[in-house]
Amino acid sequence: MTEQNLPDKIADLLIQQIFTGVLKPGQKLAAERTLAAEMGVDRTSLKMAIRQLARMNVVKSVRGSGVTVQDYRLHSGLDFLGAALSIPDLKIGKGILLEAIDLWVSFLPAGCAMAVKRGAPADLLEIEGICSRQLKLLNEPMDFFKIVQLETEIQDKMIIMQQSTVLTLFANSTRQLRRTMLQMYLETVDIRTHVNYHRSLIGKVLIGQLDSENIRDEYRSYLIAQTRFLREKIAQMPPDSEIYAEN
């Protein structure tokens, strides 16, 4: 991994503060000289960091008025989301996690249907091979994080099968969030049963028992049932205000 330069480190700190609400929409940053002194950085590096955030529409810089934080939910895009979620020590609050489950249950089944429609049998066999690798890991001293990595690879493969550039870019930007969700999810289910369910779906598609429409409905019902315990686990987390107050 390439070591970050100082402007990138400053940008990450500001992104984290904006994402977690420490810096709020409409809030003005301190004057450049003051902010640089508070952060213990040089003004040139600070300017470069602010320029990064301005390109993401996270802040707005007006000559004579200073730098104002914008509401990233209204103005920013995938570049900001990807930058925020790539920060290693970023704490993701329960609000974002619950939103992620809703998106997962809503869009993943439709994505499966599109992947089946646009993909080839060889693609499904590749996913089946990943499932087999997961089962092999379960028969050995279990490497849980390797299983999560393979589960992420399955999602990535299905996304590629859909042949959508926009979807692929979105998936790239949210990979860390998806990996976090998958880790939490696999902690709440029987992994072997989950993997075998995926294999059975693939088998049904390959022999023609399930088409793209049927797999969407079946997988949605499965995810609704399977994510119930994950929702309960997230609901027991501290409020976002307490989580972000630690940052």
C-alpha positions in Angstrom: 0.0 0.0 0.0 1.4 3.4 -1.0 2.1 5.7 2.0 -0.1 8.8 2.0 1.4 12.2 1.5 0.5 15.0 3.9 -2.3 16.6 1.8 -4.0 13.2 1.5 -3.8 12.7 5.3 -5.3 16.1 5.9 -8.0 15.4 3.4 -8.8 12.1 5.1 -9.1 13.8 8.5 -11.5 16.4 7.2 -13.5 13.8 5.3 -13.9 11.7 8.4 -15.0 14.8 10.4 -17.5 15.7 7.8 -18.8 12.2 7.3 -19.3 11.7 11.0 -20.9 15.1 11.6 -18.1 16.6 13.6 -18.0 19.3 10.9 -21.6 20.1 10.0 -23.2 21.5 6.8 -23.0 25.2 6.7 -20.1 25.3 9.2 -17.2 27.5 8.2 -13.6 26.2 8.6 -11.2 28.3 10.6 -9.1 30.8 8.6 -6.3 29.0 6.6 -3.5 30.2 8.8 -5.4 29.3 12.0 -6.5 25.9 10.8 -3.0 25.0 9.6 -1.6 25.9 13.0 -4.4 23.9 14.8 -3.6 20.8 12.7 0.1 21.3 12.8 0.5 21.3 9.1 1.9 23.7 6.5 -0.5 26.0 4.6 0.5 24.6 1.2 -0.5 21.0 2.2 -3.8 22.3 3.7 -4.6 24.2 0.5 -4.1 21.0 -1.5 -6.3 19.1 0.8 -9.1 21.7 0.7 -8.8 21.6 -3.1 -9.4 17.8 -3.0 -12.6 18.3 -0.9 -13.8 21.1 -3.2 -13.5 18.8 -6.2 -15.8 16.4 -4.3 -18.3 19.2 -3.6 -17.8 18.5 0.1 -16.7 22.1 0.8 -17.2 25.4 -1.0 -14.5 28.0 -1.1 -15.4 31.6 -1.8 -12.8 34.3 -2.0 -13.3 36.7 0.9 -15.8 34.4 2.6 -13.6 31.4 3.5 -14.4 27.7 3.2 -17.8 26.3 4.1 -18.8 22.7 4.7 -21.5 21.5 2.3 -24.1 18.7 3.0 -22.4 15.8 1.3 -25.8 14.0 1.0 -27.0 16.7 -1.3 -23.9 17.7 -3.2 -21.3 14.9 -3.2 -21.0 11.7 -5.2 -19.3 8.3 -5.4 -15.8 9.9 -5.1 -16.6 11.2 -1.6 -18.3 7.9 -0.5 -15.3 5.9 -1.7 -12.9 8.3 0.0 -14.8 8.1 3.3 -15.2 4.4 3.3 -11.5 3.8 2.5 -10.4 5.5 5.7 -9.2 2.5 7.8 -10.3 3.8 11.3 -13.6 5.3 10.1 -16.4 4.1 12.4 -19.6 3.4 10.5 -22.7 4.2 12.5 -25.8 2.1 12.8 -27.8 4.5 10.6 -25.5 3.8 7.6 -25.5 0.1 8.3 -29.3 -0.2 8.4 -29.5 1.8 5.2 -27.0 -0.7 3.7 -29.1 -3.6 4.7 -32.2 -2.1 3.0 -30.2 -1.5 -0.2 -28.8 -5.0 0.0 -32.2 -6.6 0.3 -33.7 -4.3 -2.4 -31.0 -4.4 -5.0 -29.0 -7.6 -4.7 -31.8 -9.9 -5.8 -32.4 -7.7 -8.8 -28.7 -7.7 -9.5 -28.7 -11.5 -9.3 -31.5 -11.6 -11.9 -29.6 -9.3 -14.2 -26.3 -11.3 -13.7 -28.1 -14.5 -14.6 -29.7 -12.9 -17.6 -26.5 -11.3 -19.0 -23.9 -13.7 -17.7 -22.8 -17.1 -19.2 -22.9 -20.6 -17.6 -19.1 -20.3 -17.3 -19.6 -17.3 -15.0 -21.9 -19.2 -12.7 -19.5 -22.1 -12.6 -16.8 -19.7 -11.5 -19.0 -18.5 -8.7 -19.7 -22.2 -7.8 -16.0 -22.7 -7.6 -15.6 -19.8 -5.2 -18.4 -21.4 -3.0 -16.4 -24.7 -3.1 -13.3 -22.9 -1.9 -15.4 -21.5 1.0 -16.6 -25.0 1.9 -13.1 -26.3 1.9 -12.0 -23.5 4.3 -14.9 -24.6 6.6 -13.4 -28.1 6.7 -10.0 -26.8 7.8 -9.1 -24.5 10.8 -11.5 -21.8 9.7 -10.1 -18.6 8.3 -13.1 -16.4 8.8 -11.7 -13.3 7.1 -10.7 -15.4 4.0 -14.3 -16.6 3.8 -15.5 -13.0 3.9 -13.0 -12.1 1.2 -14.4 -14.9 -1.0 -18.0 -13.8 -0.3 -16.9 -10.3 -1.5 -15.4 -11.9 -4.6 -18.8 -13.5 -5.4 -20.5 -10.1 -5.2 -17.8 -8.6 -7.4 -18.2 -11.3 -10.0 -22.0 -10.9 -10.0 -21.6 -7.1 -10.5 -19.2 -7.7 -13.4 -21.7 -10.1 -15.0 -24.3 -7.3 -15.1 -22.2 -5.3 -17.6 -23.0 -1.9 -16.1 -20.2 0.7 -15.8 -22.2 2.8 -13.3 -23.0 -0.1 -11.1 -19.4 -1.3 -11.2 -18.1 2.1 -10.1 -20.6 2.3 -7.3 -19.6 -1.2 -6.2 -15.9 -0.2 -6.2 -16.7 2.8 -4.1 -18.6 0.8 -1.5 -16.4 -2.3 -1.4 -15.2 -1.6 2.2 -18.8 -1.1 3.4 -19.9 -4.2 1.6 -17.0 -6.2 3.2 -18.0 -4.8 6.6 -21.6 -5.8 6.1 -20.7 -9.3 4.8 -18.5 -9.8 7.9 -21.3 -8.8 10.2 -23.8 -10.9 8.3 -21.7 -14.1 8.2 -21.3 -13.7 12.0 -25.1 -14.1 12.4 -25.8 -17.1 10.1 -24.6 -20.7 9.6 -22.0 -20.2 7.0 -22.1 -23.7 5.6 -25.9 -23.5 5.1 -25.5 -20.1 3.5 -22.8 -21.3 1.0 -24.8 -24.4 0.2 -27.8 -22.3 -0.5 -25.8 -20.3 -3.1 -24.6 -23.5 -4.7 -28.2 -24.8 -4.9 -29.3 -21.6 -6.6 -26.6 -21.9 -9.2 -27.5 -25.6 -9.8 -31.1 -24.7 -10.3 -30.2 -22.0 -12.8 -27.9 -24.2 -14.8 -30.5 -26.9 -15.2 -33.2 -24.5 -16.0 -35.3 -24.7 -12.8 -34.9 -21.0 -12.1 -34.8 -18.2 -14.6 -33.8 -14.6 -14.0 -37.2 -13.5 -12.7 -37.7 -16.4 -10.3 -34.3 -16.1 -8.8 -35.0 -12.5 -8.0 -38.1 -13.3 -6.0 -36.5 -16.3 -4.3 -33.3 -14.5 -3.3 -35.2 -11.5 -1.9 -37.3 -13.8 0.3 -34.1 -15.5 1.5 -32.3 -12.2 2.3 -35.3 -10.8 4.2 -35.3 -13.9 6.4 -31.5 -14.2 6.7 -30.8 -10.5 7.6 -33.3 -10.5 10.5 -30.6 -11.3 13.0 -28.2 -8.9 11.5 -30.8 -6.1 11.9 -31.2 -7.0 15.5 -27.5 -7.0 16.1 -27.1 -3.5 14.5 -30.1 -2.2 16.4 -28.2 -3.0 19.7 -25.3 -0.8 18.7 -24.9 2.6 20.5 -26.6 5.6 18.8 -24.6 7.2 16.0 -24.1 10.3 18.2 -22.2 8.2 20.7 -20.2 6.3 18.1 -19.1 9.5 16.3 -18.4 11.4 19.5 -15.4 9.1 20.0 -13.8 10.2 16.7 
